[in-house]
Amino acid sequence: MKKVLFILVALFVATATAAFAADPVKIGLMGPMTGSWASEGQEMKQVLDLLCEELNAKGGLMGQKVAVVSEDDGGDPRTASLAAQRLATQGIAAVIGTYGSAVTEATQNIYNEAKIIQVANGSTAIRLTEKGLKYFFRTCPRDDEQAKVAAATIEKLGVKKLAILHDNSTYAKGLAEEAKGLLAGKKGLEIVFFDALTPKEQDYTAILTKMKAAGPDFVFFTGYYGEGGLLLKQKRQMNWNVPFMGGDATNNPDLVKIAGKEAAAGFYFLSPPLPKDLPTQEAKAFLAAFTKKYGNPPNSIYPVLAGDGFRVITHAIAETKSTDPEKLAKYLKTELKEFPGLTGKISFNDKGDRIGEVYKVYKVNAEGQFILEP
Amino acid sequence: MEQFFLQLTNGLAVGGIYALIALGYTMVYGVLKLINFAHSDLFTLGAYLGLTLLTSMALTDRLGPFWGTVLLAFMVMLLIAIVGALLDRVAYRPLRQSPRLSAVVSALGASIFLQNTVMLVYGARFQVYPQGILPSTAIRVMGLDIPMVRLIVLCTSTLMMLALFFFIQKTKTGTAIRAAAIDQGAARLMGIDVNRVILMVFLVGPALGGVAGLLVGLYYGQINFTMGWGYGLKAFTAAILGGIGNIPGAMVGGILLGVIEAMGAAYLSIAWKDAIAFCVLILILIFRPTGLLGERVAEKV
């Protein structure tokens, strides 16, 4: 019996030390690998895999290899909280993600209680950083900034009768209300329609018909690209030529695929600069490496913002020589200044928000390409 | 008023699709008293098979948009009918003599199996039908801009329903199906091959569901492996609304549900459109528990 016990203990010690020696620094990735935002999540993984490879080729972190542990949040808050609980038990130093605000919101407390730094890449809803969570950061800008740019664009285009449509999600509703607040009471501009659609349906003709009856000369849709594409397609089938503008969640080439080039042409949307329009040296080198590895440049900005989350975290780990969340959070908030990110310079404020990012206005041309508006 | 008529056409087009799917539920229920939960996944499968046939065989390029689409619809019907019959053979027929609940569980299992098969084969992302197969323009009828596709969907679903109606009412097989729905034992005593009737039901119902899937693909252009759930729920509701087990009831129920949804969205709130539709359903069931055209009291499942 003693012998058996001894062997067992010896085995345990051996595996434990072996595991310790080979233990890499783990960075979690939580993204929508399946579901309607799957194209975003799968690209997030591609970006992180590439950056992780590059980092390991340079020797990793603190003499250890870096590994990306990814979990699928399905673009759904319930799935996401399960994914977050799984990730929280895997000894990760930080987690990158995720895309949708409502999805991120479902996981914030789980990571905060587990003392894991979370860097969201696409969750722009304002209230996410207004809760005083110590370990939450994001590399994307906030909706109030987006709403300001939206309001300015709408005013600049000389819109007189505006329709605003959202989808009742945390993000879309927040952006719609913010924009409504900024534009309400502006002279010569009337908001003639404000309502929500049900996401994941396929028939939006009833909504479009109702909206058309309100007679807007411009429509601001704050939801996601799947519904955006269908709205554009069905609007064209109805012979209705009103210009549409989308929020940054409509920024995905799948929008053009769903709507068709003819229906998508002339569609405006707001977005942080797209990968191809990024000016920095880091961005160009990254784009070249990404294109070489996967055969095409990244389609959307959010996976690149996830990449920036990864780079910021690994930089902080290297600088502080620690994976202690307290030290990392303090470093990111107070010491990291103007870090050369893939999407421009990165600094964080006390709330964990990124400072000084500017939204751009894009327009879809006749070939279905996204062109930066001057 | 213009708004009213436009919303009416919106509702009729969606309702036509609900009705086509509802027919599959109601036919199986009528004969077997079984709710075929896998029916909504046969609908999804129809949309995906339609996409595969369309892109791999280039039917519309060879035969022109009209005959290409017609041939495509018949191929999808045939394939989904075969899948439907196989489904019955594998999942339901071995349980014919077992308690009804076993068959319901088997139906749920078949539904999950089919849905995940579609996901594994085609992937989890949205699939997009090629553009420009059906005309994407609108025509003006009495001052209303009505999209061509909507008219096509409306006409197709009406034609399919008329064909089914004649099949059930006027042919010998149709009479046998009606007889088996009333009393299987008595039908058997009258020399009706009830197993053949059941096979027939599992060929015709899924075929209609498959065509509905193809229509959705062609109409909306965007399909997803989970799309059957939403349509299945609405179609099942439509079947109950019209009186489950009753074929004209499913037609009326589907079209009515589509129109109620569109009108609710138009005159009340868009965000509450599903809630409105289901409130109407509850009201109707309070006053007519067997549905609008139903006669027999629905049994518990």
Interface residues (C-beta under 8 A of the other chain):
Chain A: M33 T34 G35 S36 A38 S39 N168 D195 A196 L197 T198 K200 E201 Q202 D203 T205 A206 I207 T209 K210 A213 G226 G229 L230 K233 Q234 R236 Q237 M238 N239 W240 D254 K257 I258 G260 K261 E262 A263
Chain B: E2 Q3 L6 Q7 N10 G11 A13 V14 M119 A124 R125 F126 V128 Q131 G132 S136 T137 A138 D145 P147 M148 V149 R150 V216 Y220 G221 Q222 N224 T226 M227 G230 E261 A262 A265 A266 S269 I270 A271 K273 D274
